Amino acid sequence: MSGNNQLGVLKALDVAKTQLYHFTAIIIAGMGFFTDAYDLFSIALVTKLLGRIYYHKAGAEKPGTLPPEVAAAVNGVALCGTLMGQLFFGFWLGVGIGGDYPLSATIMSEYANKKTRGGFIAAVFAMQGFGILAGGIVALVLSSIFDYQFPSPIYSVDPYASTVPQADYLWRIILMIGALPAAMTYYWRMKMPETARYTALVSRNIKLAAQDMSKVLQVDLKADEEIAENKVTDPKLNYGLFSKEFLKRHGLPLLGTTSTWFFLDIAFYSQNLFEKDIFSAIGWIPKAATMNAIHEVYKIARAQTLISLFSTIPGYWFTVLFIDIMGRFAIQIMGFFFMTVFMFALALPYDHWIKPDNRIGFVIIFSLTFFFANFGPNVTTFVVPAEIFPARLRSTCHGISAAAGKAGAIVGAFGFLYAAQSKDKNKTDAGYPPGIGVKNSLIMLGVINFVGMLMTFLVPESKGKSLEELSGENVNDETASSKASLSRRN
């Protein structure tokens, strides 16, 4: 279909120069992801502290740990809530952070021009990296303050005194701080106008779409509403989500976006939520009995902060810089490929890596898996569903894709919790049955990454194309092209 059949107000968006408003939209839309990451990954920082506080057993050689069902609930409850928000947001109002995924992605994709759209959407998602980093820094600062103000012996010296009563405040404060960025951006979210694509193609109010975008882009937009109305009411384009036409046009791409996000999040959240357990297993984080409760939080936060600073965040911003040059498909294939390679590089010679002299090598390779997750499918699986589906179903399809991802995250969170336990029942954490061990768990994650790479071939490339080209919302009638005119204000 010819790009000439695109509504004038939408064509104006596609060719608009990058302006301050685009960057404002990135910050406002991205703060939801900042909060999401802060909340989800701060949980991993405090779970061991919760075990010490609430499940201490007198006379035990090791500090208390959360029972399996409690650990699963703590790690999984936020993911379950996010999944519900993502799945239902496109149909109703949505739930919390989960609803923010399709909303933020759609807002940014529909405001951006087609030349830099991928980078802008990726930048929104990259705020997640800063959320992970902020969680680690907050935990580092607070645990340092608490450790200084309330000194205590290590567990092996005095098990009971190693967890001071004030530690019960520490985890609460760390989590409560996550509410601040969301509250700070609430007002600005309410001030953002509806996107022109939704107003024009779904609400069918061309005049209002032109007025809104005139204010946003600082241009004068005029459109022939009668001609435009013929475009947005074309019966060929009014198919529903459960129609044969949708299945024909978008069935395989939706399978591609849902499956790749599902497999990616199994691996990604397994690594993020349980990196503390992996680092403990190889000895990078000292044994729990050699620390007091608050200092253990400090050590875990330090590990997460270093990984975020030197691996996670650079990966996000490499994608922002290169996504509109390399394309979504190439970055996603590359990311899955290297995640697979590095995961097998950790797993197959695992006995080599757990030796004290080789731990730094393990941490470096483990960090590279995070780098290529973020300079790869963790960002592209978020970007593509916001581009390739029609306007009236864009948020819904993105929500379905994101919900599939969170379903994968739940599988990873619950599955890795059990799978990574030692095969020797005498070496498992309290209350856990024997698992397949860290080595075999890493091999399993490598296989999952490889399957994700294969499913990427179902996902179309969207670089350099308008949203209407990608979704098929341009029409064939050449005489119905909009007579929009664009002139920059003085």
Contacts in CASP RR format, 6 or more apart in sequence:
PFRMAT RR
TARGET T0000
AUTHOR 0000-0000-0000
METHOD contacts of the structure
MODEL  1
MSGNNQLGVLKALDVAKTQLYHFTAIIIAGMGFFTDAYDLFSIALVTKLL
GRIYYHKAGAEKPGTLPPEVAAAVNGVALCGTLMGQLFFGFWLGVGIGGD
YPLSATIMSEYANKKTRGGFIAAVFAMQGFGILAGGIVALVLSSIFDYQF
PSPIYSVDPYASTVPQADYLWRIILMIGALPAAMTYYWRMKMPETARYTA
LVSRNIKLAAQDMSKVLQVDLKADEEIAENKVTDPKLNYGLFSKEFLKRH
GLPLLGTTSTWFFLDIAFYSQNLFEKDIFSAIGWIPKAATMNAIHEVYKI
ARAQTLISLFSTIPGYWFTVLFIDIMGRFAIQIMGFFFMTVFMFALALPY
DHWIKPDNRIGFVIIFSLTFFFANFGPNVTTFVVPAEIFPARLRSTCHGI
SAAAGKAGAIVGAFGFLYAAQSKDKNKTDAGYPPGIGVKNSLIMLGVINF
VGMLMTFLVPESKGKSLEELSGENVNDETASSKASLSRRN
1 469 0 8 1.000
1 472 0 8 1.000
1 474 0 8 1.000
1 475 0 8 1.000
1 476 0 8 1.000
2 474 0 8 1.000
2 478 0 8 1.000
3 11 0 8 1.000
3 466 0 8 1.000
3 468 0 8 1.000
3 469 0 8 1.000
3 474 0 8 1.000
4 478 0 8 1.000
4 481 0 8 1.000
5 231 0 8 1.000
5 474 0 8 1.000
5 475 0 8 1.000
5 476 0 8 1.000
5 477 0 8 1.000
5 478 0 8 1.000
5 480 0 8 1.000
5 481 0 8 1.000
6 14 0 8 1.000
6 466 0 8 1.000
6 468 0 8 1.000
6 474 0 8 1.000
6 481 0 8 1.000
6 482 0 8 1.000
7 200 0 8 1.000
7 201 0 8 1.000
7 206 0 8 1.000
7 223 0 8 1.000
7 228 0 8 1.000
7 231 0 8 1.000
7 232 0 8 1.000
7 468 0 8 1.000
7 482 0 8 1.000
7 484 0 8 1.000
8 221 0 8 1.000
8 223 0 8 1.000
8 228 0 8 1.000
8 482 0 8 1.000
8 484 0 8 1.000
8 486 0 8 1.000
9 196 0 8 1.000
9 200 0 8 1.000
9 206 0 8 1.000
9 209 0 8 1.000
9 210 0 8 1.000
9 213 0 8 1.000
9 221 0 8 1.000
9 223 0 8 1.000
9 482 0 8 1.000
9 484 0 8 1.000
10 196 0 8 1.000
10 197 0 8 1.000
10 200 0 8 1.000
10 201 0 8 1.000
10 466 0 8 1.000
10 467 0 8 1.000
10 468 0 8 1.000
11 466 0 8 1.000
11 482 0 8 1.000
11 484 0 8 1.000
12 213 0 8 1.000
12 217 0 8 1.000
12 219 0 8 1.000
12 221 0 8 1.000
12 484 0 8 1.000
12 486 0 8 1.000
13 110 0 8 1.000
13 111 0 8 1.000
13 112 0 8 1.000
13 113 0 8 1.000
13 196 0 8 1.000
13 197 0 8 1.000
13 213 0 8 1.000
13 217 0 8 1.000
14 113 0 8 1.000
14 114 0 8 1.000
14 466 0 8 1.000
15 113 0 8 1.000
15 114 0 8 1.000
16 113 0 8 1.000
16 217 0 8 1.000
16 219 0 8 1.000
17 113 0 8 1.000
18 113 0 8 1.000
18 116 0 8 1.000
19 217 0 8 1.000
19 218 0 8 1.000
21 111 0 8 1.000
21 216 0 8 1.000
21 217 0 8 1.000
22 111 0 8 1.000
22 112 0 8 1.000
22 120 0 8 1.000
24 188 0 8 1.000
25 107 0 8 1.000
25 108 0 8 1.000
25 111 0 8 1.000
25 120 0 8 1.000
25 192 0 8 1.000
26 108 0 8 1.000
26 120 0 8 1.000
26 123 0 8 1.000
26 124 0 8 1.000
26 127 0 8 1.000
27 127 0 8 1.000
27 185 0 8 1.000
28 185 0 8 1.000
28 188 0 8 1.000
28 189 0 8 1.000
28 192 0 8 1.000
29 103 0 8 1.000
29 104 0 8 1.000
29 107 0 8 1.000
29 108 0 8 1.000
29 124 0 8 1.000
30 104 0 8 1.000
30 124 0 8 1.000
30 125 0 8 1.000
30 127 0 8 1.000
31 127 0 8 1.000
31 181 0 8 1.000
31 182 0 8 1.000
31 184 0 8 1.000
31 185 0 8 1.000
32 97 0 8 1.000
32 100 0 8 1.000
32 104 0 8 1.000
32 127 0 8 1.000
32 181 0 8 1.000
32 182 0 8 1.000
32 185 0 8 1.000
33 100 0 8 1.000
33 104 0 8 1.000
33 124 0 8 1.000
33 125 0 8 1.000
33 127 0 8 1.000
33 128 0 8 1.000
33 131 0 8 1.000
34 127 0 8 1.000
34 128 0 8 1.000
34 129 0 8 1.000
34 130 0 8 1.000
34 131 0 8 1.000
34 134 0 8 1.000
34 181 0 8 1.000
35 97 0 8 1.000
35 131 0 8 1.000
35 178 0 8 1.000
35 179 0 8 1.000
35 181 0 8 1.000
35 182 0 8 1.000
36 82 0 8 1.000
36 97 0 8 1.000
36 98 0 8 1.000
36 100 0 8 1.000
36 128 0 8 1.000
37 127 0 8 1.000
37 128 0 8 1.000
37 129 0 8 1.000
37 130 0 8 1.000
37 131 0 8 1.000
37 132 0 8 1.000
38 131 0 8 1.000
38 132 0 8 1.000
38 134 0 8 1.000
38 135 0 8 1.000
38 177 0 8 1.000
38 178 0 8 1.000
38 181 0 8 1.000
39 78 0 8 1.000
39 97 0 8 1.000
39 175 0 8 1.000
39 178 0 8 1.000
40 78 0 8 1.000
40 79 0 8 1.000
40 82 0 8 1.000
40 273 0 8 1.000
41 131 0 8 1.000
41 132 0 8 1.000
41 135 0 8 1.000
41 136 0 8 1.000
41 272 0 8 1.000
41 273 0 8 1.000
41 304 0 8 1.000
42 135 0 8 1.000
42 136 0 8 1.000
42 138 0 8 1.000
42 139 0 8 1.000
42 174 0 8 1.000
42 175 0 8 1.000
42 178 0 8 1.000
43 74 0 8 1.000
43 75 0 8 1.000
43 78 0 8 1.000
43 175 0 8 1.000
43 273 0 8 1.000
44 75 0 8 1.000
44 272 0 8 1.000
44 273 0 8 1.000
44 274 0 8 1.000
44 275 0 8 1.000
44 276 0 8 1.000
44 300 0 8 1.000
44 304 0 8 1.000
45 135 0 8 1.000
45 136 0 8 1.000
45 139 0 8 1.000
45 174 0 8 1.000
45 276 0 8 1.000
45 297 0 8 1.000
45 300 0 8 1.000
45 301 0 8 1.000
45 304 0 8 1.000
46 139 0 8 1.000
46 170 0 8 1.000
46 171 0 8 1.000
46 174 0 8 1.000
46 175 0 8 1.000
46 297 0 8 1.000
47 66 0 8 1.000
47 71 0 8 1.000
47 74 0 8 1.000
47 75 0 8 1.000
48 63 0 8 1.000
48 65 0 8 1.000
48 276 0 8 1.000
48 288 0 8 1.000
48 296 0 8 1.000
48 297 0 8 1.000
48 300 0 8 1.000
49 167 0 8 1.000
49 170 0 8 1.000
49 171 0 8 1.000
49 293 0 8 1.000
49 294 0 8 1.000
49 296 0 8 1.000
49 297 0 8 1.000
50 66 0 8 1.000
50 74 0 8 1.000
50 171 0 8 1.000
51 63 0 8 1.000
51 64 0 8 1.000
51 65 0 8 1.000
51 66 0 8 1.000
52 63 0 8 1.000
52 64 0 8 1.000
52 162 0 8 1.000
52 163 0 8 1.000
52 167 0 8 1.000
52 293 0 8 1.000
52 296 0 8 1.000
53 163 0 8 1.000
53 167 0 8 1.000
53 168 0 8 1.000
53 171 0 8 1.000
53 293 0 8 1.000
54 66 0 8 1.000
55 64 0 8 1.000
55 65 0 8 1.000
55 66 0 8 1.000
55 67 0 8 1.000
55 70 0 8 1.000
55 430 0 8 1.000
56 63 0 8 1.000
56 64 0 8 1.000
56 159 0 8 1.000
56 160 0 8 1.000
56 163 0 8 1.000
57 64 0 8 1.000
57 430 0 8 1.000
58 159 0 8 1.000
58 160 0 8 1.000
59 159 0 8 1.000
60 159 0 8 1.000
60 430 0 8 1.000
61 289 0 8 1.000
62 155 0 8 1.000
62 288 0 8 1.000
62 289 0 8 1.000
62 430 0 8 1.000
63 155 0 8 1.000
63 159 0 8 1.000
63 162 0 8 1.000
63 163 0 8 1.000
63 288 0 8 1.000
63 289 0 8 1.000
63 293 0 8 1.000
63 296 0 8 1.000
64 430 0 8 1.000
65 71 0 8 1.000
65 429 0 8 1.000
65 430 0 8 1.000
66 74 0 8 1.000
67 430 0 8 1.000
67 431 0 8 1.000
68 417 0 8 1.000
68 418 0 8 1.000
68 431 0 8 1.000
68 432 0 8 1.000
71 417 0 8 1.000
72 413 0 8 1.000
72 414 0 8 1.000
72 417 0 8 1.000
75 273 0 8 1.000
75 413 0 8 1.000
75 414 0 8 1.000
75 417 0 8 1.000
76 410 0 8 1.000
76 413 0 8 1.000
76 414 0 8 1.000
79 269 0 8 1.000
79 406 0 8 1.000
79 409 0 8 1.000
79 410 0 8 1.000
79 413 0 8 1.000
80 406 0 8 1.000
80 410 0 8 1.000
81 95 0 8 1.000
81 96 0 8 1.000
81 98 0 8 1.000
82 96 0 8 1.000
82 97 0 8 1.000
82 98 0 8 1.000
82 101 0 8 1.000
82 406 0 8 1.000
83 98 0 8 1.000
83 403 0 8 1.000
83 405 0 8 1.000
83 406 0 8 1.000
83 407 0 8 1.000
83 410 0 8 1.000
84 94 0 8 1.000
84 95 0 8 1.000
84 98 0 8 1.000
85 94 0 8 1.000
85 95 0 8 1.000
85 96 0 8 1.000
85 97 0 8 1.000
85 98 0 8 1.000
85 99 0 8 1.000
85 403 0 8 1.000
86 98 0 8 1.000
86 99 0 8 1.000
86 101 0 8 1.000
86 102 0 8 1.000
86 399 0 8 1.000
86 400 0 8 1.000
86 402 0 8 1.000
86 403 0 8 1.000
86 406 0 8 1.000
87 399 0 8 1.000
87 400 0 8 1.000
87 403 0 8 1.000
88 94 0 8 1.000
88 95 0 8 1.000
89 95 0 8 1.000
89 98 0 8 1.000
89 99 0 8 1.000
89 101 0 8 1.000
89 102 0 8 1.000
89 103 0 8 1.000
89 395 0 8 1.000
89 396 0 8 1.000
89 399 0 8 1.000
90 102 0 8 1.000
90 395 0 8 1.000
90 396 0 8 1.000
90 399 0 8 1.000
91 396 0 8 1.000
98 402 0 8 1.000
98 406 0 8 1.000
99 399 0 8 1.000
101 382 0 8 1.000
101 398 0 8 1.000
101 399 0 8 1.000
101 402 0 8 1.000
102 386 0 8 1.000
102 394 0 8 1.000
102 395 0 8 1.000
102 396 0 8 1.000
102 398 0 8 1.000
102 399 0 8 1.000
102 402 0 8 1.000
103 395 0 8 1.000
104 124 0 8 1.000
105 121 0 8 1.000
105 124 0 8 1.000
105 125 0 8 1.000
105 382 0 8 1.000
105 383 0 8 1.000
105 385 0 8 1.000
105 386 0 8 1.000
105 398 0 8 1.000
106 195 0 8 1.000
106 198 0 8 1.000
106 386 0 8 1.000
106 394 0 8 1.000
106 395 0 8 1.000
106 398 0 8 1.000
107 192 0 8 1.000
107 195 0 8 1.000
108 117 0 8 1.000
108 120 0 8 1.000
108 121 0 8 1.000
108 124 0 8 1.000
108 386 0 8 1.000
109 117 0 8 1.000
109 118 0 8 1.000
109 121 0 8 1.000
109 383 0 8 1.000
109 386 0 8 1.000
109 387 0 8 1.000
109 394 0 8 1.000
109 467 0 8 1.000
110 195 0 8 1.000
110 196 0 8 1.000
110 197 0 8 1.000
110 198 0 8 1.000
110 391 0 8 1.000
110 394 0 8 1.000
110 467 0 8 1.000
111 120 0 8 1.000
111 195 0 8 1.000
111 216 0 8 1.000
112 118 0 8 1.000
112 119 0 8 1.000
112 120 0 8 1.000
112 121 0 8 1.000
114 464 0 8 1.000
114 465 0 8 1.000
114 466 0 8 1.000
114 467 0 8 1.000
115 324 0 8 1.000
115 464 0 8 1.000
116 324 0 8 1.000
117 324 0 8 1.000
117 387 0 8 1.000
117 464 0 8 1.000
118 323 0 8 1.000
118 324 0 8 1.000
118 328 0 8 1.000
118 383 0 8 1.000
118 387 0 8 1.000
118 463 0 8 1.000
119 319 0 8 1.000
119 320 0 8 1.000
119 321 0 8 1.000
119 323 0 8 1.000
119 324 0 8 1.000
119 383 0 8 1.000
121 382 0 8 1.000
121 383 0 8 1.000
121 386 0 8 1.000
121 387 0 8 1.000
122 316 0 8 1.000
122 319 0 8 1.000
122 320 0 8 1.000
122 323 0 8 1.000
122 379 0 8 1.000
122 380 0 8 1.000
122 382 0 8 1.000
122 383 0 8 1.000
123 320 0 8 1.000
125 316 0 8 1.000
125 379 0 8 1.000
125 382 0 8 1.000
125 383 0 8 1.000
126 313 0 8 1.000
126 316 0 8 1.000
126 317 0 8 1.000
126 319 0 8 1.000
126 320 0 8 1.000
126 374 0 8 1.000
126 379 0 8 1.000
128 316 0 8 1.000
129 308 0 8 1.000
129 312 0 8 1.000
129 313 0 8 1.000
129 316 0 8 1.000
129 374 0 8 1.000
130 313 0 8 1.000
132 272 0 8 1.000
132 304 0 8 1.000
132 308 0 8 1.000
132 312 0 8 1.000
133 305 0 8 1.000
133 308 0 8 1.000
133 309 0 8 1.000
133 312 0 8 1.000
133 313 0 8 1.000
135 174 0 8 1.000
135 301 0 8 1.000
135 304 0 8 1.000
136 301 0 8 1.000
136 304 0 8 1.000
136 305 0 8 1.000
136 308 0 8 1.000
137 301 0 8 1.000
137 305 0 8 1.000
138 174 0 8 1.000
138 177 0 8 1.000
139 174 0 8 1.000
139 297 0 8 1.000
139 298 0 8 1.000
139 300 0 8 1.000
139 301 0 8 1.000
139 304 0 8 1.000
140 298 0 8 1.000
140 301 0 8 1.000
140 302 0 8 1.000
140 305 0 8 1.000
142 170 0 8 1.000
142 173 0 8 1.000
142 174 0 8 1.000
143 170 0 8 1.000
143 294 0 8 1.000
143 295 0 8 1.000
143 297 0 8 1.000
143 298 0 8 1.000
143 301 0 8 1.000
144 298 0 8 1.000
146 164 0 8 1.000
146 166 0 8 1.000
146 167 0 8 1.000
146 170 0 8 1.000
146 294 0 8 1.000
147 292 0 8 1.000
147 294 0 8 1.000
147 295 0 8 1.000
147 298 0 8 1.000
149 166 0 8 1.000
150 164 0 8 1.000
150 166 0 8 1.000
150 167 0 8 1.000
150 294 0 8 1.000
152 158 0 8 1.000
152 161 0 8 1.000
152 162 0 8 1.000
152 163 0 8 1.000
152 164 0 8 1.000
152 292 0 8 1.000
152 293 0 8 1.000
152 294 0 8 1.000
153 161 0 8 1.000
153 162 0 8 1.000
153 292 0 8 1.000
154 162 0 8 1.000
154 289 0 8 1.000
154 290 0 8 1.000
154 291 0 8 1.000
154 292 0 8 1.000
154 295 0 8 1.000
155 162 0 8 1.000
155 288 0 8 1.000
155 289 0 8 1.000
155 290 0 8 1.000
155 291 0 8 1.000
155 292 0 8 1.000
155 293 0 8 1.000
156 289 0 8 1.000
156 290 0 8 1.000
162 291 0 8 1.000
162 292 0 8 1.000
162 293 0 8 1.000
163 292 0 8 1.000
163 293 0 8 1.000
164 292 0 8 1.000
164 293 0 8 1.000
164 294 0 8 1.000
167 293 0 8 1.000
167 294 0 8 1.000
170 294 0 8 1.000
170 297 0 8 1.000
171 297 0 8 1.000
193 212 0 8 1.000
193 215 0 8 1.000
193 216 0 8 1.000
194 203 0 8 1.000
194 212 0 8 1.000
196 209 0 8 1.000
196 210 0 8 1.000
196 212 0 8 1.000
196 213 0 8 1.000
197 209 0 8 1.000
197 391 0 8 1.000
197 467 0 8 1.000
198 391 0 8 1.000
198 392 0 8 1.000
199 205 0 8 1.000
199 206 0 8 1.000
199 208 0 8 1.000
199 209 0 8 1.000
199 212 0 8 1.000
200 206 0 8 1.000
200 209 0 8 1.000
200 228 0 8 1.000
200 232 0 8 1.000
201 232 0 8 1.000
201 390 0 8 1.000
201 391 0 8 1.000
201 392 0 8 1.000
201 473 0 8 1.000
202 391 0 8 1.000
202 392 0 8 1.000
204 229 0 8 1.000
204 232 0 8 1.000
204 233 0 8 1.000
206 223 0 8 1.000
206 225 0 8 1.000
206 228 0 8 1.000
206 229 0 8 1.000
206 232 0 8 1.000
207 223 0 8 1.000
207 225 0 8 1.000
209 223 0 8 1.000
210 221 0 8 1.000
210 222 0 8 1.000
210 223 0 8 1.000
210 484 0 8 1.000
211 221 0 8 1.000
213 219 0 8 1.000
213 221 0 8 1.000
214 220 0 8 1.000
214 221 0 8 1.000
218 488 0 8 1.000
218 489 0 8 1.000
219 486 0 8 1.000
219 487 0 8 1.000
219 488 0 8 1.000
219 489 0 8 1.000
220 485 0 8 1.000
220 486 0 8 1.000
220 487 0 8 1.000
220 488 0 8 1.000
220 489 0 8 1.000
221 484 0 8 1.000
221 485 0 8 1.000
221 486 0 8 1.000
222 484 0 8 1.000
222 485 0 8 1.000
223 482 0 8 1.000
223 483 0 8 1.000
223 484 0 8 1.000
224 482 0 8 1.000
224 483 0 8 1.000
224 484 0 8 1.000
227 480 0 8 1.000
227 481 0 8 1.000
227 482 0 8 1.000
227 483 0 8 1.000
228 482 0 8 1.000
230 477 0 8 1.000
230 480 0 8 1.000
231 475 0 8 1.000
231 480 0 8 1.000
231 482 0 8 1.000
234 475 0 8 1.000
236 475 0 8 1.000
237 390 0 8 1.000
237 472 0 8 1.000
237 473 0 8 1.000
237 475 0 8 1.000
239 245 0 8 1.000
239 246 0 8 1.000
239 249 0 8 1.000
240 246 0 8 1.000
240 393 0 8 1.000
241 393 0 8 1.000
241 396 0 8 1.000
241 397 0 8 1.000
246 393 0 8 1.000
249 472 0 8 1.000
250 388 0 8 1.000
250 389 0 8 1.000
250 390 0 8 1.000
250 393 0 8 1.000
250 397 0 8 1.000
252 458 0 8 1.000
253 388 0 8 1.000
253 389 0 8 1.000
253 458 0 8 1.000
253 459 0 8 1.000
253 460 0 8 1.000
254 389 0 8 1.000
254 397 0 8 1.000
254 400 0 8 1.000
254 401 0 8 1.000
255 455 0 8 1.000
255 458 0 8 1.000
256 455 0 8 1.000
256 456 0 8 1.000
256 458 0 8 1.000
256 459 0 8 1.000
257 381 0 8 1.000
257 384 0 8 1.000
257 385 0 8 1.000
257 388 0 8 1.000
257 397 0 8 1.000
257 401 0 8 1.000
257 404 0 8 1.000
257 459 0 8 1.000
258 400 0 8 1.000
258 401 0 8 1.000
258 404 0 8 1.000
258 405 0 8 1.000
259 404 0 8 1.000
259 452 0 8 1.000
259 455 0 8 1.000
259 458 0 8 1.000
260 332 0 8 1.000
260 377 0 8 1.000
260 381 0 8 1.000
260 452 0 8 1.000
260 455 0 8 1.000
260 456 0 8 1.000
260 458 0 8 1.000
260 459 0 8 1.000
261 377 0 8 1.000
261 381 0 8 1.000
261 382 0 8 1.000
261 385 0 8 1.000
261 401 0 8 1.000
261 402 0 8 1.000
261 404 0 8 1.000
261 405 0 8 1.000
262 404 0 8 1.000
262 405 0 8 1.000
262 407 0 8 1.000
262 408 0 8 1.000
263 408 0 8 1.000
263 448 0 8 1.000
263 449 0 8 1.000
263 451 0 8 1.000
263 452 0 8 1.000
263 455 0 8 1.000
264 336 0 8 1.000
264 373 0 8 1.000
264 377 0 8 1.000
264 378 0 8 1.000
264 381 0 8 1.000
264 405 0 8 1.000
264 449 0 8 1.000
264 452 0 8 1.000
265 405 0 8 1.000
265 406 0 8 1.000
265 407 0 8 1.000
265 408 0 8 1.000
265 409 0 8 1.000
265 412 0 8 1.000
266 408 0 8 1.000
266 409 0 8 1.000
266 411 0 8 1.000
266 412 0 8 1.000
266 445 0 8 1.000
266 448 0 8 1.000
267 339 0 8 1.000
267 343 0 8 1.000
267 373 0 8 1.000
267 412 0 8 1.000
267 445 0 8 1.000
267 446 0 8 1.000
267 448 0 8 1.000
267 449 0 8 1.000
268 373 0 8 1.000
268 378 0 8 1.000
268 409 0 8 1.000
269 408 0 8 1.000
269 409 0 8 1.000
269 412 0 8 1.000
269 413 0 8 1.000
270 412 0 8 1.000
270 413 0 8 1.000
270 415 0 8 1.000
270 416 0 8 1.000
270 441 0 8 1.000
270 445 0 8 1.000
271 278 0 8 1.000
271 366 0 8 1.000
271 369 0 8 1.000
271 370 0 8 1.000
271 373 0 8 1.000
271 445 0 8 1.000
273 412 0 8 1.000
273 413 0 8 1.000
273 416 0 8 1.000
274 416 0 8 1.000
274 417 0 8 1.000
274 420 0 8 1.000
275 303 0 8 1.000
275 304 0 8 1.000
275 307 0 8 1.000
275 366 0 8 1.000
276 285 0 8 1.000
276 300 0 8 1.000
276 303 0 8 1.000
276 304 0 8 1.000
277 420 0 8 1.000
278 366 0 8 1.000
278 420 0 8 1.000
278 438 0 8 1.000
279 285 0 8 1.000
279 303 0 8 1.000
279 363 0 8 1.000
280 287 0 8 1.000
280 288 0 8 1.000
281 354 0 8 1.000
281 420 0 8 1.000
281 438 0 8 1.000
282 353 0 8 1.000
282 354 0 8 1.000
282 359 0 8 1.000
282 362 0 8 1.000
283 354 0 8 1.000
283 356 0 8 1.000
283 359 0 8 1.000
284 303 0 8 1.000
284 359 0 8 1.000
284 362 0 8 1.000
284 363 0 8 1.000
285 299 0 8 1.000
285 300 0 8 1.000
285 303 0 8 1.000
286 299 0 8 1.000
288 296 0 8 1.000
291 299 0 8 1.000
307 366 0 8 1.000
307 367 0 8 1.000
307 370 0 8 1.000
310 367 0 8 1.000
311 367 0 8 1.000
311 368 0 8 1.000
311 370 0 8 1.000
311 371 0 8 1.000
312 370 0 8 1.000
312 371 0 8 1.000
312 374 0 8 1.000
313 374 0 8 1.000
314 371 0 8 1.000
314 374 0 8 1.000
314 375 0 8 1.000
315 370 0 8 1.000
315 371 0 8 1.000
315 372 0 8 1.000
315 374 0 8 1.000
315 375 0 8 1.000
315 376 0 8 1.000
316 374 0 8 1.000
316 375 0 8 1.000
316 378 0 8 1.000
316 379 0 8 1.000
318 371 0 8 1.000
318 374 0 8 1.000
318 375 0 8 1.000
319 331 0 8 1.000
319 374 0 8 1.000
319 375 0 8 1.000
319 376 0 8 1.000
319 379 0 8 1.000
319 380 0 8 1.000
320 379 0 8 1.000
322 331 0 8 1.000
322 375 0 8 1.000
323 331 0 8 1.000
323 379 0 8 1.000
323 380 0 8 1.000
323 383 0 8 1.000
323 463 0 8 1.000
324 463 0 8 1.000
324 464 0 8 1.000
327 461 0 8 1.000
327 463 0 8 1.000
328 380 0 8 1.000
328 383 0 8 1.000
328 384 0 8 1.000
328 459 0 8 1.000
328 461 0 8 1.000
328 462 0 8 1.000
328 463 0 8 1.000
329 456 0 8 1.000
329 459 0 8 1.000
329 460 0 8 1.000
329 461 0 8 1.000
331 375 0 8 1.000
331 376 0 8 1.000
331 379 0 8 1.000
331 380 0 8 1.000
332 376 0 8 1.000
332 377 0 8 1.000
332 380 0 8 1.000
332 381 0 8 1.000
332 456 0 8 1.000
332 459 0 8 1.000
333 453 0 8 1.000
333 456 0 8 1.000
334 372 0 8 1.000
334 375 0 8 1.000
334 376 0 8 1.000
335 372 0 8 1.000
335 373 0 8 1.000
335 375 0 8 1.000
335 376 0 8 1.000
335 377 0 8 1.000
335 453 0 8 1.000
336 376 0 8 1.000
336 377 0 8 1.000
336 449 0 8 1.000
336 450 0 8 1.000
336 452 0 8 1.000
336 453 0 8 1.000
336 456 0 8 1.000
337 453 0 8 1.000
338 368 0 8 1.000
338 369 0 8 1.000
338 372 0 8 1.000
339 369 0 8 1.000
339 372 0 8 1.000
339 373 0 8 1.000
339 377 0 8 1.000
339 446 0 8 1.000
339 449 0 8 1.000
340 446 0 8 1.000
340 449 0 8 1.000
340 450 0 8 1.000
340 453 0 8 1.000
342 365 0 8 1.000
342 366 0 8 1.000
342 368 0 8 1.000
342 369 0 8 1.000
342 372 0 8 1.000
343 369 0 8 1.000
343 442 0 8 1.000
343 443 0 8 1.000
343 445 0 8 1.000
343 446 0 8 1.000
343 449 0 8 1.000
344 442 0 8 1.000
344 443 0 8 1.000
344 446 0 8 1.000
345 365 0 8 1.000
346 353 0 8 1.000
346 362 0 8 1.000
346 365 0 8 1.000
346 366 0 8 1.000
346 369 0 8 1.000
346 442 0 8 1.000
347 439 0 8 1.000
347 440 0 8 1.000
347 442 0 8 1.000
347 443 0 8 1.000
347 445 0 8 1.000
347 446 0 8 1.000
348 443 0 8 1.000
350 438 0 8 1.000
350 439 0 8 1.000
350 442 0 8 1.000
351 439 0 8 1.000
352 358 0 8 1.000
353 359 0 8 1.000
353 361 0 8 1.000
353 362 0 8 1.000
354 362 0 8 1.000
377 452 0 8 1.000
377 456 0 8 1.000
381 401 0 8 1.000
381 405 0 8 1.000
382 402 0 8 1.000
383 462 0 8 1.000
384 459 0 8 1.000
384 460 0 8 1.000
384 462 0 8 1.000
385 394 0 8 1.000
385 397 0 8 1.000
385 398 0 8 1.000
385 399 0 8 1.000
385 401 0 8 1.000
385 402 0 8 1.000
386 394 0 8 1.000
386 398 0 8 1.000
387 462 0 8 1.000
387 467 0 8 1.000
387 470 0 8 1.000
388 460 0 8 1.000
388 462 0 8 1.000
388 470 0 8 1.000
388 471 0 8 1.000
389 396 0 8 1.000
389 397 0 8 1.000
389 398 0 8 1.000
389 471 0 8 1.000
390 471 0 8 1.000
390 472 0 8 1.000
390 473 0 8 1.000
391 467 0 8 1.000
391 471 0 8 1.000
391 473 0 8 1.000
394 467 0 8 1.000
394 471 0 8 1.000
416 441 0 8 1.000
418 432 0 8 1.000
418 433 0 8 1.000
418 435 0 8 1.000
419 435 0 8 1.000
419 436 0 8 1.000
419 437 0 8 1.000
419 440 0 8 1.000
419 441 0 8 1.000
419 444 0 8 1.000
420 435 0 8 1.000
420 436 0 8 1.000
420 437 0 8 1.000
420 438 0 8 1.000
420 441 0 8 1.000
421 428 0 8 1.000
421 429 0 8 1.000
421 432 0 8 1.000
421 433 0 8 1.000
421 434 0 8 1.000
421 435 0 8 1.000
421 437 0 8 1.000
422 428 0 8 1.000
422 434 0 8 1.000
422 435 0 8 1.000
422 437 0 8 1.000
423 434 0 8 1.000
423 435 0 8 1.000
423 436 0 8 1.000
423 437 0 8 1.000
424 434 0 8 1.000
425 433 0 8 1.000
425 434 0 8 1.000
428 434 0 8 1.000
428 435 0 8 1.000
436 444 0 8 1.000
460 470 0 8 1.000
462 470 0 8 1.000
466 474 0 8 1.000
467 473 0 8 1.000
468 474 0 8 1.000
END
